[in-house]
Amino acid sequence: MPVVMARDLEETASSSEDEEVVSQEDHPCIMWTGGCRRIPVLVFHAEAILTKDNNIRVIGERYHLSYKIVRTDSRLVRSILTAHGFHEVHPSSTDYNLMWTGSHLKPFLLRTLSEAQKVNHFPRSYELTRKDRLYKNIIRMQHTHGFKAFHILPQTFLLPAEYAEFCNSYSKDRGPWIVKPVASSRGRGVYLINNPNQISLEENILVSRYINNPLLIDDFKFDVRLYVLVTSYDPLVIYLYEEGLARFATVRYDQGAKNIRNQFMHLTNYSVNKKSGDYVSCDDPEVEDYGNKWSMSAMLRYLKQEGRDTTALMAHVEDLIIKTIISAELAIATACKTFVPHRSSCFVYTDILRGKVSINDCGMSRNGKHTNTKIRKVKVFTSEDNILSWFIPG
């Protein structure tokens, strides 16, 4: 497989003939790191998709860097890699530098990764992304570290295994409750119930106590979509994108039981609400607080104007992110040591929990203890933070 060596790139950078092509100091896609700054790293620039700058493409083309996309569309990933001179190979090819896949890799494939190859999944990352596994991991952390320290989920039951326990809890509090498939997304299969007889037990599902006093904006329920990047589990390295999305339901919220089946009122998923006749889109990128999608910044500004403590709110959100990830840290870190031959081969860039953060109204002012782990917040996952960068091995 074509792999550029660090010394080759150093020689190229120092060559007067190629100085305009690859310069240690000037080329926007090369960052020199390590002792004596002798390790070249390829850095991605999101704006390259728009500028189509040929100089940005030079490194990828010169050293024949390649990628393959497997079992997913990922048009944005394809666009940014192509803009940086990577060429796409067939999904069955083993001659690639990056595999971007929509599914988890088998252990035997992880073991074959070379130092110059990366994949966008850690082994066993489903410990985070599957709702049943995440639930079990958080329960385990509650048993180990105390319920209060990891009280980050509403009361939840895994059915049908915990059906009797759920019915016992239901007899004390009739709900409403929300039902979700254990491995689904985009609001598919999600519904509210106020009687156990309304639940289908044909497949594994999670039933959680519904937050019936959500924080509202203009009487509409909303959630916050956050973007988190984990580049390492040993040591644990977490980045949080400083911007996010607030997504709104399309029907004003009402606690009345007669509305329990109204998905447009209770669910905030875009895939659900885009089908509503009341859905409002905004095509102006300069407008952040109009329609059914706001920027997270616009949402925070609105809440601050309403007298909410948004600094405390985001501290709680960061605490939630950290505790969510460390609940699965041991399983994923162990799998990495077992199956991945090179520490830098894996990363995961995902919206947190493959889901969302919903905020209940009383939770805005609640004081709580936070973990000592810190999240690095970044404006972009590229450039000076050198997060989604490419180590060119020597």
Salt bridges, closest charged atoms under 4 A:
GLU10 OE1 - ARG38 NH2 3.03
ASP18 OD2 - ARG62 NH2 3.06
GLU47 OE2 - HIS45 ND1 3.59
GLU61 OE2 - ARG57 NH2 2.81
ASP73 OD2 - ARG75 NE 3.29
ASP73 OD1 - ARG78 NH1 3.96
GLU88 OE1 - ARG78 NE 2.89
GLU127 OE2 - ARG124 NH2 2.50
GLU127 OE1 - ARG133 NE 3.15
ASP132 OD2 - ARG130 NH2 2.88
GLU162 OE2 - LYS136 NZ 3.61
ASP173 OD2 - ARG209 NH1 2.27
ASP219 OD2 - ARG252 NH1 3.79
ASP223 OD2 - ARG247 NH2 2.87
ASP234 OD2 - LYS337 NZ 3.44
GLU288 OE2 - ARG301 NH2 3.67
GLU318 OE2 - LYS377 NZ 2.98
ASP319 OD2 - LYS323 NZ 3.10
ASP319 OD1 - HIS370 ND1 3.72
ASP351 OD2 - ARG225 NH1 2.47
ASP361 OD1 - ARG308 NH2 2.91
ASP385 OD1 - ARG376 NH2 3.01
